[in-house]
Amino acid sequence: MEMADQNTVAKDAVSNNGNQRKLIKDFDPPVKPRRNKYAIACAILASMTSILLGYVYTAEVSPASSRGFLTSFPEVFINGGILLGYISNYAFSKLPLDLGWRVMLGVGAIPSVVLAFGVLAMPESPRWLIMQGRLSDAKRVLDKTSDSKDEAVLRLADIKVAAGIPEECHDDVINVTKQSTGKGVWRDLLLRPTPSVRHVFICAIGIHFFQQASGIDAVVLYSPRIFKEAGITSHDKLLLATIAVGFIKTTFILIATFLLDRVGRRSLLLTSVGGMIFSVTSLAICLTIIDHSHKNLTWAVAMCIASVLCYVALFSIGLGPITWVYSSEIFPLRLRAQGCAIGVGLNRVVSGVLSMTFLSLYKAITIGGAFFLYAAIASVAWMFFYLLLPETQGRTLEEMEQFFGKYTKWRSAAKKVDLQRNKVVVNSGGGNREGPLEN
């Protein structure tokens, strides 16, 4: 009887604005949407095919609720492949030398064949379709990759505006003007950028540069040599230690994929880089002590192994995946492909330079000195991220534009945006209002 009375009261309740009746259940928080399986499948295929394709394509097809989760897939598959490479090296090392390397190279063709057929089922990205004037095809893709029909409509409207197409245009196919097809993008990105675009470009270039310049490839690719310098001489033990590096790296990247949309990009990034500074400094100190010692120091060897594993784990839970997620979010839609391409290009160039110069560097300044240098670079990176990179979690594209262009003053812009959002919620009656969709 008491429950019935509560329901009656709830039905008779009037909202604060006096116009809308609400039930008690209307004040419950919105139910979190389930993962979109179609978008996940597209992200997996794209991420396994190409770094740039997995990075830009996934950002464009992902629903707002899981963009951080899906955009980190390229890093997951890159490191999963590295781990499989370590394991296969250990397995094939038991075969005769003239056969082992042939089998190792040959098995790489198997996933390539599977992907060649898998990509045929992938749709074009909605952005590309709209740039070609194929609005109905773009709408079908958005309907499949969004968490709801309402989100699909909003995403379609945002892409139309970014492409210079009137929002009220609902034709299936239209003729797109030259301005909408991306002409002048390089000018707007590099030659005459707005203050917000310039800030975005600096952040994207910076995070890609520091991801590689902090020494991750030196640690991962040369981990057998590092362990050998630390005092591990057994061939099998070196391979097993290297497999442990790959396993830790892949495991923590998987953990990071579930934290990105919950904890936020900025806090994970700063924690990650701070831990990396401590770990690589510890590695440098231990390697220097071993280098100047004339006897086997078991504790120093153990510390070297622990420092390498900690460094790899901390990189993988923050700086590794966030680099790809963050830079794909901050570029305006019209500049995203070109901006991301520059970032990936710089990333690969720095990676190549670091990999090719590590041996010469550590011979010139000792292996401990090389890692002290990487610790110094990581310290500069932490300051760069702290001062210049705004938090992007839960922000729409319209809100995000307000954060960039002010450089170190983005925090005051964030407060203003939050105040505006709170006013909208209060004016709407407070109750069952969902926050704006993340774009």
C-alpha positions as CSV (number, residue, x, y, z in Angstrom):
1,M,0.0,0.0,0.0
2,E,2.9,2.3,0.9
3,M,4.6,1.6,-2.4
4,A,1.4,2.4,-4.3
5,D,1.2,5.7,-2.4
6,Q,4.7,6.6,-3.4
7,N,4.0,5.8,-7.1
8,T,0.9,8.0,-6.9
9,V,2.9,10.9,-5.4
10,A,5.6,10.4,-8.0
11,K,3.0,10.5,-10.8
12,D,1.6,13.7,-9.4
13,A,5.0,15.4,-8.9
14,V,5.7,18.4,-11.0
15,S,9.2,19.4,-12.1
16,N,10.8,22.6,-11.0
17,N,9.9,24.4,-14.2
18,G,6.2,23.7,-13.7
19,N,5.7,22.3,-17.2
20,Q,6.8,18.6,-17.1
21,R,5.6,15.8,-14.8
22,K,8.3,13.3,-13.8
23,L,8.4,9.9,-12.2
24,I,11.0,8.8,-9.6
25,K,12.7,6.6,-12.3
26,D,13.2,9.7,-14.4
27,F,15.8,10.9,-11.9
28,D,17.9,7.7,-12.3
29,P,21.3,8.2,-14.0
30,P,21.3,7.2,-17.7
31,V,22.1,3.6,-18.5
32,K,25.6,3.2,-20.0
33,P,25.2,2.0,-23.6
34,R,26.7,-1.4,-24.5
35,R,29.7,-1.6,-26.7
36,N,28.9,-1.3,-30.4
37,K,30.0,-4.7,-31.8
38,Y,30.1,-3.5,-35.4
39,A,32.3,-0.5,-34.5
40,I,34.6,-2.8,-32.5
41,A,34.9,-5.2,-35.5
42,C,35.8,-2.2,-37.8
43,A,38.3,-0.9,-35.3
44,I,40.0,-4.3,-35.0
45,L,40.3,-4.8,-38.7
46,A,41.6,-1.2,-39.3
47,S,44.1,-1.4,-36.3
48,M,45.5,-4.7,-37.6
49,T,45.9,-3.3,-41.1
50,S,47.8,0.0,-40.7
51,I,48.9,2.4,-38.0
52,L,47.5,5.5,-39.8
53,L,44.3,3.7,-41.0
54,G,43.6,2.2,-37.6
55,Y,44.3,5.6,-35.9
56,V,42.2,8.0,-38.1
57,Y,39.6,5.5,-39.4
58,T,38.8,4.2,-35.9
59,A,38.4,7.7,-34.5
60,E,35.9,8.5,-37.2
61,V,33.7,5.4,-36.9
62,S,33.8,5.0,-33.2
63,P,30.8,5.9,-31.0
64,A,31.4,8.6,-28.5
65,S,31.1,6.4,-25.5
66,S,34.0,4.1,-26.5
67,R,36.3,6.3,-28.6
68,G,39.2,6.1,-26.1
69,F,38.8,2.3,-25.9
70,L,38.7,1.7,-29.6
71,T,41.3,4.3,-30.7
72,S,43.9,2.5,-28.5
73,F,43.5,-0.7,-30.5
74,P,46.5,0.1,-32.9
75,E,48.8,0.2,-29.9
76,V,47.3,-3.1,-28.6
77,F,47.9,-4.9,-31.8
78,I,51.4,-3.5,-32.4
79,N,52.5,-4.7,-29.1
80,G,50.6,-8.0,-29.4
81,G,52.6,-8.5,-32.6
82,I,55.8,-7.7,-30.9
83,L,55.0,-10.2,-28.1
84,L,54.2,-12.9,-30.7
85,G,57.5,-12.1,-32.4
86,Y,59.4,-12.7,-29.2
87,I,57.6,-15.9,-28.5
88,S,58.1,-17.2,-32.1
89,N,61.8,-16.3,-31.9
90,Y,62.1,-18.5,-28.7
91,A,60.1,-21.3,-30.4
92,F,61.9,-21.2,-33.7
93,S,65.3,-21.0,-32.0
94,K,65.0,-24.7,-31.4
95,L,64.9,-25.4,-35.2
96,P,68.0,-25.7,-37.4
97,L,69.3,-22.2,-38.3
98,D,68.7,-22.6,-42.1
99,L,65.0,-23.5,-41.4
100,G,64.1,-21.4,-38.4
101,W,64.4,-17.9,-40.0
102,R,62.5,-19.1,-43.0
103,V,59.6,-20.4,-40.9
104,M,59.7,-17.2,-38.8
105,L,59.3,-15.0,-41.9
106,G,56.8,-17.3,-43.6
107,V,54.2,-17.4,-40.8
108,G,53.8,-13.6,-41.0
109,A,52.0,-14.1,-44.3
110,I,49.1,-15.9,-42.6
111,P,47.5,-12.9,-40.8
112,S,48.1,-10.8,-44.0
113,V,45.9,-13.1,-46.0
114,V,43.2,-13.1,-43.4
115,L,43.2,-9.3,-43.3
116,A,43.2,-9.0,-47.1
117,F,39.7,-10.6,-47.1
118,G,38.6,-8.9,-43.8
119,V,39.1,-5.4,-45.1
120,L,36.6,-6.0,-47.9
121,A,33.8,-6.0,-45.3
122,M,34.8,-2.7,-43.8
123,P,32.7,0.4,-44.7
124,E,34.1,3.7,-45.8
125,S,34.4,6.2,-43.0
126,P,31.4,8.5,-42.8
127,R,33.7,11.6,-43.1
128,W,35.0,10.4,-46.4
129,L,31.5,9.5,-47.7
130,I,30.2,13.0,-46.8
131,M,33.2,14.6,-48.4
132,Q,32.2,12.7,-51.6
133,G,28.6,13.9,-51.3
134,R,27.2,10.4,-50.4
135,L,25.0,11.5,-47.5
136,S,22.8,8.4,-47.4
137,D,25.7,6.0,-47.4
138,A,27.3,8.0,-44.5
139,K,24.0,7.9,-42.6
140,R,23.9,4.1,-42.9
141,V,27.4,3.7,-41.6
142,L,26.7,6.1,-38.7
143,D,23.5,4.2,-37.8
144,K,25.6,1.0,-37.5
145,T,28.5,2.5,-35.6
146,S,26.6,4.8,-33.1
147,D,25.1,3.8,-29.8
148,S,21.7,5.3,-30.6
149,K,19.8,6.8,-33.5
150,D,20.0,10.2,-31.8
151,E,23.8,10.0,-31.6
152,A,23.9,9.1,-35.3
153,V,21.9,12.1,-36.2
154,L,24.1,14.4,-34.1
155,R,27.3,13.0,-35.6
156,L,25.9,13.4,-39.1
157,A,25.1,17.0,-38.4
158,D,28.5,17.7,-37.0
159,I,30.3,16.2,-40.0
160,K,28.0,18.2,-42.4
161,V,28.9,21.4,-40.7
162,A,32.6,20.6,-40.8
163,A,32.4,19.7,-44.5
164,G,30.6,23.0,-45.3
165,I,27.3,21.2,-46.2
166,P,24.1,22.8,-44.9
167,E,22.7,20.9,-42.0
168,E,19.2,21.0,-43.5
169,C,20.3,19.2,-46.6
170,H,18.9,15.7,-46.6
171,D,19.5,14.6,-50.2
172,D,21.0,11.1,-50.7
173,V,23.7,12.4,-53.1
174,I,24.9,16.0,-53.6
175,N,27.6,17.8,-55.5
176,V,30.3,18.8,-53.0
177,T,32.1,22.1,-53.6
178,K,35.9,22.2,-53.9
179,Q,36.2,23.9,-50.5
180,S,34.4,20.9,-48.9
181,T,36.8,18.4,-50.4
182,G,39.8,19.5,-48.3
183,K,41.5,22.1,-50.6
184,G,43.5,24.5,-48.6
185,V,43.8,22.2,-45.6
186,W,47.6,22.3,-45.6
187,R,47.5,26.1,-45.7
188,D,45.1,26.2,-42.7
189,L,47.2,23.6,-40.8
190,L,50.7,24.8,-41.5
191,L,50.9,28.3,-43.1
192,R,48.0,30.3,-41.7
193,P,46.5,28.4,-38.7
194,T,44.2,29.9,-36.2
195,P,45.5,30.2,-32.6
196,S,43.4,27.1,-31.6
197,V,44.7,25.0,-34.6
198,R,48.3,26.1,-33.9
199,H,47.9,24.9,-30.2
200,V,46.4,21.6,-31.4
201,F,49.2,21.1,-33.9
202,I,51.9,21.8,-31.2
203,C,50.2,19.3,-28.8
204,A,49.9,16.6,-31.4
205,I,53.5,17.0,-32.6
206,G,54.8,17.2,-29.1
207,I,53.1,14.1,-27.8
208,H,54.2,12.1,-30.8
209,F,57.8,13.3,-30.5
210,F,58.1,12.6,-26.7
211,Q,56.4,9.2,-27.0
212,Q,59.5,8.0,-29.0
213,A,62.2,10.3,-27.7
214,S,61.6,9.1,-24.1
215,G,63.5,5.9,-25.1
216,I,60.8,3.2,-25.4
217,D,62.1,1.7,-28.5
218,A,65.6,1.5,-27.1
219,V,64.3,-0.4,-24.1
220,V,62.1,-2.7,-26.1
221,L,64.3,-3.5,-29.1
222,Y,67.5,-3.6,-27.2
223,S,66.2,-5.3,-24.0
224,P,68.4,-8.4,-24.7
225,R,71.5,-6.2,-24.8
226,I,70.4,-4.3,-21.7
227,F,69.9,-7.6,-19.8
228,K,73.3,-8.8,-21.1
229,E,75.0,-5.7,-19.9
230,A,73.3,-6.2,-16.5
231,G,74.9,-9.7,-16.3
232,I,72.5,-12.2,-17.8
233,T,74.5,-14.3,-20.2
234,S,72.4,-17.4,-20.8
235,H,70.8,-17.4,-24.3
236,D,67.5,-18.9,-23.1
237,K,67.3,-16.6,-20.1
238,L,67.8,-13.6,-22.4
239,L,65.0,-14.7,-24.7
240,L,62.7,-15.4,-21.7
241,A,63.4,-12.0,-20.2
242,T,62.6,-10.4,-23.6
243,I,59.3,-12.3,-23.7
244,A,58.5,-10.9,-20.2
245,V,59.0,-7.4,-21.6
246,G,56.6,-8.0,-24.4
247,F,54.1,-9.7,-22.1
248,I,54.1,-6.8,-19.6
249,K,53.8,-4.2,-22.4
250,T,50.8,-5.9,-24.0
251,T,49.1,-6.6,-20.7
252,F,49.2,-3.1,-19.4
253,I,48.1,-1.6,-22.8
254,L,45.0,-3.8,-22.5
255,I,44.4,-2.4,-19.0
256,A,44.8,1.1,-20.3
257,T,42.1,0.6,-22.9
258,F,39.5,0.2,-20.1
259,L,40.8,3.1,-18.1
260,L,40.9,5.8,-20.8
261,D,37.2,6.5,-20.9
262,R,36.9,6.3,-17.1
263,V,40.0,8.0,-15.6
264,G,40.7,10.5,-18.3
265,R,43.6,11.1,-20.6
266,R,45.5,13.7,-18.8
267,S,45.8,12.1,-15.3
268,L,46.9,8.8,-16.9
269,L,49.4,10.5,-19.1
270,L,51.0,12.5,-16.2
271,T,51.1,9.5,-13.9
272,S,52.6,7.3,-16.7
273,V,55.4,9.8,-17.6
274,G,56.2,10.5,-14.0
275,G,56.6,6.8,-13.3
276,M,58.7,6.4,-16.5
277,I,61.1,9.1,-15.2
278,F,61.6,7.2,-12.0
279,S,62.0,3.8,-13.6
280,V,64.5,4.9,-16.4
281,T,66.5,6.8,-13.8
282,S,66.7,3.7,-11.6
283,L,67.8,1.7,-14.7
284,A,70.5,4.2,-15.5
285,I,71.9,4.2,-11.9
286,C,71.9,0.4,-11.7
287,L,73.6,0.0,-15.1
288,T,76.2,2.6,-14.2
289,I,77.0,0.7,-10.9
290,I,77.3,-2.6,-12.7
291,D,79.5,-1.0,-15.3
292,H,81.9,0.2,-12.7
293,S,81.9,-2.9,-10.6
294,H,84.3,-5.8,-10.9
295,K,82.0,-8.4,-9.4
296,N,78.5,-9.7,-10.0
297,L,76.0,-7.7,-8.1
298,T,72.8,-9.8,-7.9
299,W,70.7,-7.0,-6.4
300,A,71.7,-4.6,-9.3
301,V,70.8,-7.2,-11.9
302,A,67.4,-7.7,-10.3
303,M,66.9,-3.9,-10.1
304,C,67.7,-3.6,-13.8
305,I,65.1,-6.2,-14.7
306,A,62.5,-4.7,-12.4
307,S,63.2,-1.2,-13.8
308,V,62.8,-2.3,-17.4
309,L,59.5,-4.0,-16.6
310,C,58.2,-1.1,-14.6
311,Y,59.2,1.4,-17.4
312,V,57.5,-0.7,-20.0
313,A,54.4,-1.1,-17.9
314,L,54.1,2.6,-17.1
315,F,54.6,3.5,-20.7
316,S,51.9,1.1,-21.8
317,I,49.3,2.3,-19.4
318,G,49.6,5.9,-20.4
319,L,52.0,7.5,-22.9
320,G,51.8,4.6,-25.3
321,P,48.0,4.4,-26.1
322,I,47.2,8.0,-25.1
323,T,49.4,9.4,-27.9
324,W,47.1,7.9,-30.5
325,V,43.9,8.5,-28.7
326,Y,44.6,12.2,-27.8
327,S,45.9,13.3,-31.2
328,S,42.9,11.8,-33.0
329,E,40.5,13.7,-30.8
330,I,41.9,17.2,-30.8
331,F,42.2,17.9,-34.6
332,P,39.2,19.6,-36.2
333,L,37.4,17.2,-38.6
334,R,38.6,18.9,-41.7
335,L,42.2,18.8,-40.6
336,R,42.2,15.4,-38.9
337,A,43.6,13.2,-41.6
338,Q,46.5,15.5,-42.6
339,G,47.3,16.4,-38.9
340,C,47.3,12.8,-37.8
341,A,49.5,11.9,-40.8
342,I,52.1,14.4,-39.8
343,G,52.0,13.1,-36.3
344,V,52.4,9.5,-37.3
345,G,55.2,10.4,-39.8
346,L,57.1,12.2,-37.0
347,N,56.5,9.3,-34.6
348,R,58.1,6.8,-37.1
349,V,61.0,9.1,-38.0
350,V,61.9,9.6,-34.3
351,S,61.5,5.9,-33.7
352,G,63.8,5.1,-36.6
353,V,66.5,7.6,-35.5
354,L,66.4,6.4,-31.9
355,S,66.7,2.7,-32.9
356,M,69.6,3.3,-35.3
357,T,71.6,5.6,-32.9
358,F,71.2,3.8,-29.6
359,L,74.2,1.6,-30.0
360,S,76.4,4.5,-31.0
361,L,75.0,6.6,-28.2
362,Y,75.7,4.1,-25.4
363,K,79.2,3.5,-26.8
364,A,79.8,7.2,-26.7
365,I,78.4,8.1,-23.3
366,T,78.0,4.6,-21.7
367,I,74.7,2.7,-21.5
368,G,73.9,4.3,-18.2
369,G,74.5,7.7,-19.7
370,A,72.1,6.9,-22.5
371,F,69.3,6.2,-20.1
372,F,70.1,9.3,-18.0
373,L,69.5,11.2,-21.3
374,Y,66.2,9.5,-21.8
375,A,65.2,10.4,-18.2
376,A,66.0,14.0,-18.9
377,I,63.9,14.0,-22.1
378,A,61.0,12.4,-20.2
379,S,61.2,15.1,-17.6
380,V,60.8,17.8,-20.3
381,A,57.9,15.8,-21.7
382,W,56.1,15.8,-18.3
383,M,56.4,19.6,-18.1
384,F,55.2,19.9,-21.7
385,F,52.1,17.7,-21.0
386,Y,51.3,19.4,-17.7
387,L,51.4,22.9,-19.1
388,L,49.9,22.6,-22.6
389,L,47.7,19.5,-22.8
390,P,44.0,20.0,-21.8
391,E,41.8,17.1,-20.6
392,T,39.7,15.9,-23.6
393,Q,37.6,13.3,-21.8
394,G,33.9,13.9,-22.1
395,R,34.2,17.1,-24.2
396,T,32.4,17.8,-27.4
397,L,34.2,19.3,-30.4
398,E,32.5,22.6,-29.8
399,E,33.8,22.7,-26.2
400,M,37.2,21.4,-27.1
401,E,37.8,24.4,-29.4
402,Q,37.5,26.7,-26.4
403,F,40.4,24.9,-24.6
404,F,42.9,25.3,-27.4
405,G,44.5,28.6,-28.4
406,K,45.0,29.7,-24.8
407,Y,48.0,27.4,-24.2
408,T,48.6,27.4,-20.4
409,K,45.3,29.1,-19.6
410,W,43.1,26.2,-20.7
411,R,42.1,25.5,-17.1
412,S,40.1,28.8,-16.9
413,A,38.4,27.9,-20.2
414,A,37.4,24.5,-18.7
415,K,35.9,26.1,-15.7
416,K,33.8,28.4,-17.9
417,V,32.6,25.5,-20.0
418,D,31.6,23.5,-16.9
419,L,29.7,26.5,-15.5
420,Q,27.8,26.9,-18.8
421,R,27.0,23.2,-18.8
422,N,25.7,23.4,-15.2
423,K,23.5,26.3,-16.1
424,V,22.0,24.4,-19.0
425,V,21.2,21.5,-16.6
426,V,19.6,23.8,-14.0
427,N,17.6,25.7,-16.6
428,S,16.3,22.4,-18.0
429,G,14.9,21.3,-14.7
430,G,17.8,19.4,-13.3
431,G,16.4,15.9,-13.5
432,N,16.8,13.4,-16.3
433,R,19.2,15.2,-18.5
434,E,22.2,13.5,-20.1
435,G,25.4,15.3,-20.6
436,P,26.4,16.3,-24.2
437,L,27.6,13.6,-26.5
438,E,31.4,13.4,-26.8
439,N,32.6,13.9,-30.4
